Amino acid sequence: MAQEKRISGEILPKAIHASEEITKIINKACAFKPGDRYQSAVEMKNDLLQIKKIREGQTEADILNSSCVGQSE
C-alpha cells in the first residue's frame, strides 16, 4: 500500500510516533519526484539538527547564526 501511494505521488500518512517536523522530513526523503527529495545526506542532516536544536531550547536566530558553521562536513 505504501509503495502504491509513493508511485502515485500521494503524500504518505503521518508516522504514528513522529512529530509534525519529523513527518515533513520523512515525506521529503520519500518524495515521488527526485527534485522534491533531499539532494544530499548533509541537507537532510541539517534539517534533523535544526529540530534537535529547537528541542534543546535554542531560538531560531541562534540556529540561523550557527547554520554557516560546519557546512563542509
C-alpha positions in Angstrom: 0.0 0.0 0.0 2.7 2.5 0.9 4.6 1.6 -2.4 1.4 2.3 -4.4 0.9 5.7 -2.7 4.5 6.6 -3.3 4.3 5.6 -7.0 1.1 7.6 -7.5 2.8 10.6 -5.9 0.4 10.7 -3.0 1.8 12.0 0.3 2.4 9.2 2.8 0.4 9.4 6.0 2.0 10.8 9.2 4.1 8.3 11.0 2.2 7.2 14.2 5.0 8.1 16.6 6.6 11.0 14.7 6.2 14.8 15.3 5.0 17.0 12.5 8.6 18.2 11.9 9.9 14.6 11.6 7.0 13.7 9.3 7.9 16.6 7.0 11.5 15.2 6.8 10.2 11.7 6.1 7.9 12.9 3.4 10.6 14.9 1.7 13.0 12.0 1.8 10.3 9.7 0.3 9.0 12.2 -2.3 8.0 10.7 -5.6 9.8 13.3 -7.7 13.6 13.2 -7.3 13.8 17.0 -7.4 11.5 17.2 -4.3 13.8 14.9 -2.3 16.8 15.8 -0.3 19.7 16.4 -2.7 22.3 15.2 -0.2 22.6 13.5 3.1 24.0 16.7 4.5 20.8 18.6 3.6 18.7 16.0 5.5 21.2 16.1 8.4 20.9 19.8 8.7 17.1 19.6 8.9 17.3 17.0 11.6 19.9 19.1 13.5 17.6 22.1 13.4 14.8 20.1 15.0 17.3 18.9 17.7 18.5 22.4 18.4 14.9 23.7 18.7 14.0 20.9 21.1 17.1 21.8 23.2 15.9 25.3 23.6 17.9 27.3 21.0 16.0 30.0 19.3 15.6 30.2 15.5 18.0 33.2 15.5 20.7 31.0 17.2 20.2 28.3 14.7 20.4 30.7 11.7 23.5 32.3 13.1 25.2 28.9 13.5 24.0 27.4 10.2 27.1 28.5 8.4 29.4 26.7 10.8 30.4 23.2 9.9 28.7 23.1 6.5 31.7 21.5 4.9 31.1 18.3 7.0 
